[in-house]
Amino acid sequence: MRLPLIINQISSQEQINNILELNKETIAYGLKLNKKEIMQIIEMRNQILKGYGRIELGTTVIDKLIKSFYNSPYIEQDMYMETLIEIQEIFYYMKNETEDKISDDELIDIIKDFFENHCKGSIELLQGREIESFARNQRIEYQKYDFYLGKDEF
């Protein structure tokens, strides 16, 4: 019996349906994902997760990213799927870089702020300048905390 395969297919269909439901909100902004695009987003998410050694069940993060970014004036239909994939990769990169010390919602808000206000919709600037700078600053803060924490132990 191929129960894991059947469960995975059902789960994938549920994930697709959940994201399709979000089209009801995004269509007002001229953005809509079809089933094939959603499958690509989910497949890329799975590859990204594997690459970062992460596990995630469901589409909670994808849903949150869509809900946070669909009203951006910098996202247009012709690049909607690609932009979501890029933002998704940035999200998981940052989860690793911040050692999961920042909640999903807070991290999405930070990424959205950089995307909207600092990068004016430029994924390249977001990935290169803002996110790298933020990640570097977070690592420095974590190192300071660890250093001072270690001093208290002596």
N, C-alpha and C positions, 0 to 999 in steps of 0.2 A: 504494500500500500504506500502511496506517495502523499501521506498526510502533510508533511512540511511544505511540499510543493503546492498543494491545494490551498493550505492556509496562506502561503505567501501570495498566491494569485488573488485570493479573496482580499487580503490585506492591501495589495496593490490597487485593486479596483476601488476599494473604499477610499484610499488615499487620492486617487484620481477624482473620484466623485466629490470628495471634500474640497479639493482645489477648484473643480468646475463650479461648485456652488459660489465661490468667491467672485466669479464673473458677474454675478448679480450686483455686486458693489462696484467693481472696477469698470464696468461698461460705461458708466456715467462719465468716466475720464477717458473714454476711447480705448480702453485696454481690455483685451480678452485673450484667454489662453484656450487652445483647442486640446483635445485629448492627446494628440501626438506630441505637442509641445510640453504638456504636463509630464508625459512619460519621459521625455528628454530631461526635464528638470529633475525628476526623481532619480533617473539613472545617473545623472551627473552628481547629484547629492550623494548617492551610494558610493560613487568613485571617490569623491572628495572625502567622505567619512573614512573609507578604507585607507586612503592616502595619509590621513592624519591619525589613523589608529583609533577612531571614535566609533561609537555605536549609537544609533538613534532609531527608535521605533516611531512610526507615524510621520506625519507631515507638520507637526506643530510649528517648527521653525520656519518652514516654507510658508505656512499660513500667516505667521506673524510678519514675515518679511513682506509678503504681498500686501497685507493690511497696512503696514507702515509706509510702503513706498508707492503704492498705486496712485496716490494723489500728488506725486511729485511733478512739477512742471517740466522736469528734465527727462522724463521717461515717455517715450512714444511707442506706439504699437509695433513699428518695424524692428525695434530693438528690445522689446519688452522681455521676451524669454531670455535673451542673451544677458541682459542687465540683471535679471533675477539670478541667473546662474553665477554671474560674477559676484554679486552681493552675497550670495549664499556661500561662495568660497571664502570671501573676506570674513564673513561671520565665523566660520569654523576655524579659520586661521587664527582669528583673534581669540576664540575660545581657548585654543591651545596656548597662545602667547600670553594670555592673562591667567593661565592655569585654572580656568573655570572659576575665578574669584569674582567675576562680574556676572550678574544674572543675565539671562537671555534678553529680557525686555530692556534692561539698561544698556546692554551692548548694542542692541538694535537701535535704540535712541541715539547712541553715540555715533554709530555708523551713518544714520540718517542725517544727523546734524552736520557731520563732515561732508557728506554727499551734497546736501542742499546748500549749506552756508559757506563752506570753505572751498569746495571743488566745483560748485555750480554744475553738478551733474557729470563731471568727468571721472569715469572709473579709473583711468590711468593715474590721475592725481590722487584719488582716494587710495588706491593700492600702493602707490609709490611714496607719496609724501606724507599724507595724514596718518594712515594706518601704521606705517613703519615708525613714524615719530611717536605715535601714541603707544605702540607696543614697546618701544625702547624706553620710554618714560615709565611705563608700568613695571618693566623688569628692574629698572633702577630703584623704584619705590619698594618693590618686593625685596631686593637685595639690602636696602637700608633697613627695612623692617627685620629681616633675618639677622643682619649684623647686630642691631641693637638688642634684639631678643637674645642673641647668643651672649652678649655682654652681661645681661642680667643673670645668666645661669652660673657665672663664675662667682 
